[in-house]
Amino acid sequence: MEELGVSPVVIVAMDASTQSIRNQMAALLPRLRRFALSLTGNRADADDLVQDTIERGLRSLHLWQQGTRLDSWMFRIAQNLWIDQVRARRVRAVVAHDPDAAEKVAVDGARDAEARLTFADTVKALQELPEDQRVVVGLVLVDGMSYREAADVLNVPMGTITSRLARARTALAARVFGDAGASL
Amino acid sequence: MTLTEEQLIAYADGEVSGDDRRAIESELKTRPDLRLFVERQRALRQHFASDFAPSADEDIPDRLLRAVAETPVSARWHWRQRFEAWTEILGGRRFVLRTAMPAGAALALGLAIGVFVTPQGSFRLDNGTMLAQGRLSTALDRQLASAQRTADPVRVGISFKSKDGRYCRTFTQSALAGVACRETKGWAIAALAAAPAESGPYRMAAAMPETVRRTVEDMIAGDPLDAAAEARARDAGWRAR
């Protein structure tokens, strides 16, 4: 049948749109890695998360609504995967409870007075935020999204972004400026 | 006026506008404590932005590039793309088909609609060679890249002589871009690709899909025709010597 004569051309058409999507995803890699680093706190876990995000995104591309922003969708996948991981890990952590953990937190608290944080300190301060706040900080302060864009990624009202961000920043400002400058 | 931390932080982030913004600014004039709070929130934002900025410039590990290049794309998305491009272009109008047909059947149907049934489509098959017809064929015959109107349904990009001595031209028509070469029977399609969604009718040759661009690079002998050579080739009926 004639279809055989056409198929090489059809494949060309198909490959072009696939290639275009791959190019767009490659262009998102730097932003996704930076966002993942703000969530996980270390490079290796961040790159694992980005790899999972890319694989999930390409394999479930039919769920992406064409005409909507690919970056918002990919950031949403990244944060969903990360939240899932954190929850799974928390179950394991309860089983393997570390009796020294409370003491470590107390020692870290004493260092809070340092006015200027190193990058490692910044990352660590982020790690101490609840997950929902950490995600908003990653989107708005680290990636530079507007509140509207962050709300679209997380599929929540803008008011939720505003309040989570305010809570997170009060805690972070306490780290950077000491308690006096943290709140009104 | 009582300002909350939320309002001041949103203000510091540039997220407040209009009357709200003016109200906050007038309040700040008399409240150094609030000004200090806003400044610190700005400094905090700056701190995060600059701390994380370098991590976006680092080299991307190979395994991530491989994931982007090699992870199989959703089969359902694949077929939908393929099907939509063909029904839209070949039929000369937009079809919306929602179907539970197996993908192979859907493709066969798309081809049937586009190639064999719809008389005003832009392509036909001739012994396994795909030829331009109708509007596309006319445009490739007559239209000069230098004298196109933005309203033209077909846009011609560059014209060139191929290594095997034919005249070839790139074109776009709605969501398809391609290369066609003049043969005795008409314009034979050498490559066809779905044009990226953001392109629209004003796309330039430089924005050609990768597949089309690579085909041109493989085929072209020398440089593309300039406007004068393009006009001469057209007047000679695109017959290469």
Chai-1 contact restraints between the chains, C-beta under 6 A:
chainA,res_idxA,chainB,res_idxB,connection_type,confidence,min_distance_angstrom,max_distance_angstrom,comment,restraint_id
A,E2,B,L125,contact,1.0,0.0,6.0,A-B,restraint_1
A,E3,B,L111,contact,1.0,0.0,6.0,A-B,restraint_2
A,G5,B,G128,contact,1.0,0.0,6.0,A-B,restraint_3
A,V9,B,M130,contact,1.0,0.0,6.0,A-B,restraint_4
A,V9,B,L192,contact,1.0,0.0,6.0,A-B,restraint_5
A,V12,B,A191,contact,1.0,0.0,6.0,A-B,restraint_6
A,V12,B,L192,contact,1.0,0.0,6.0,A-B,restraint_7
A,V12,B,A193,contact,1.0,0.0,6.0,A-B,restraint_8
A,V12,B,T211,contact,1.0,0.0,6.0,A-B,restraint_9
A,A13,B,A85,contact,1.0,0.0,6.0,A-B,restraint_10
A,A13,B,L192,contact,1.0,0.0,6.0,A-B,restraint_11
A,A13,B,A193,contact,1.0,0.0,6.0,A-B,restraint_12
A,A13,B,A194,contact,1.0,0.0,6.0,A-B,restraint_13
A,M14,B,R82,contact,1.0,0.0,6.0,A-B,restraint_14
A,A16,B,A193,contact,1.0,0.0,6.0,A-B,restraint_15
A,A16,B,A194,contact,1.0,0.0,6.0,A-B,restraint_16
A,A16,B,P209,contact,1.0,0.0,6.0,A-B,restraint_17
A,A16,B,T211,contact,1.0,0.0,6.0,A-B,restraint_18
A,S17,B,Q81,contact,1.0,0.0,6.0,A-B,restraint_19
A,S17,B,A194,contact,1.0,0.0,6.0,A-B,restraint_20
A,T18,B,V73,contact,1.0,0.0,6.0,A-B,restraint_21
A,Q19,B,E210,contact,1.0,0.0,6.0,A-B,restraint_22
A,S20,B,P196,contact,1.0,0.0,6.0,A-B,restraint_23
A,R22,B,V68,contact,1.0,0.0,6.0,A-B,restraint_24
A,M25,B,V68,contact,1.0,0.0,6.0,A-B,restraint_25
A,A26,B,V68,contact,1.0,0.0,6.0,A-B,restraint_26
A,L29,B,I60,contact,1.0,0.0,6.0,A-B,restraint_27
A,L29,B,L64,contact,1.0,0.0,6.0,A-B,restraint_28
A,P30,B,A56,contact,1.0,0.0,6.0,A-B,restraint_29
A,R34,B,F52,contact,1.0,0.0,6.0,A-B,restraint_30
A,R34,B,S55,contact,1.0,0.0,6.0,A-B,restraint_31
A,R34,B,A56,contact,1.0,0.0,6.0,A-B,restraint_32
A,L37,B,S55,contact,1.0,0.0,6.0,A-B,restraint_33
A,D47,B,P61,contact,1.0,0.0,6.0,A-B,restraint_34
A,V50,B,L64,contact,1.0,0.0,6.0,A-B,restraint_35
A,Q51,B,L64,contact,1.0,0.0,6.0,A-B,restraint_36
A,Q51,B,A67,contact,1.0,0.0,6.0,A-B,restraint_37
A,I54,B,A67,contact,1.0,0.0,6.0,A-B,restraint_38
A,I54,B,V68,contact,1.0,0.0,6.0,A-B,restraint_39
A,E55,B,A67,contact,1.0,0.0,6.0,A-B,restraint_40
A,E55,B,T71,contact,1.0,0.0,6.0,A-B,restraint_41
A,L58,B,T71,contact,1.0,0.0,6.0,A-B,restraint_42
A,L58,B,V73,contact,1.0,0.0,6.0,A-B,restraint_43
A,R59,B,S74,contact,1.0,0.0,6.0,A-B,restraint_44
A,S60,B,S74,contact,1.0,0.0,6.0,A-B,restraint_45
A,L61,B,V73,contact,1.0,0.0,6.0,A-B,restraint_46
A,L61,B,S74,contact,1.0,0.0,6.0,A-B,restraint_47
A,L61,B,W77,contact,1.0,0.0,6.0,A-B,restraint_48
A,H62,B,S74,contact,1.0,0.0,6.0,A-B,restraint_49
A,H62,B,R76,contact,1.0,0.0,6.0,A-B,restraint_50
A,H62,B,W77,contact,1.0,0.0,6.0,A-B,restraint_51
A,F119,B,D51,contact,1.0,0.0,6.0,A-B,restraint_52
A,T122,B,D51,contact,1.0,0.0,6.0,A-B,restraint_53
A,L141,B,R45,contact,1.0,0.0,6.0,A-B,restraint_54
A,L141,B,F48,contact,1.0,0.0,6.0,A-B,restraint_55
A,V142,B,F48,contact,1.0,0.0,6.0,A-B,restraint_56
A,V142,B,F52,contact,1.0,0.0,6.0,A-B,restraint_57
A,Y147,B,E15,contact,1.0,0.0,6.0,A-B,restraint_58
A,T162,B,E6,contact,1.0,0.0,6.0,A-B,restraint_59
A,T162,B,A10,contact,1.0,0.0,6.0,A-B,restraint_60
A,A166,B,E5,contact,1.0,0.0,6.0,A-B,restraint_61
A,A166,B,E6,contact,1.0,0.0,6.0,A-B,restraint_62
A,A166,B,I9,contact,1.0,0.0,6.0,A-B,restraint_63
A,R169,B,I9,contact,1.0,0.0,6.0,A-B,restraint_64
A,A173,B,R40,contact,1.0,0.0,6.0,A-B,restraint_65
A,A173,B,L44,contact,1.0,0.0,6.0,A-B,restraint_66
A,V176,B,L44,contact,1.0,0.0,6.0,A-B,restraint_67
A,F177,B,R40,contact,1.0,0.0,6.0,A-B,restraint_68
A,G181,B,R40,contact,1.0,0.0,6.0,A-B,restraint_69
A,L184,B,E5,contact,1.0,0.0,6.0,A-B,restraint_70
A,L184,B,F37,contact,1.0,0.0,6.0,A-B,restraint_71
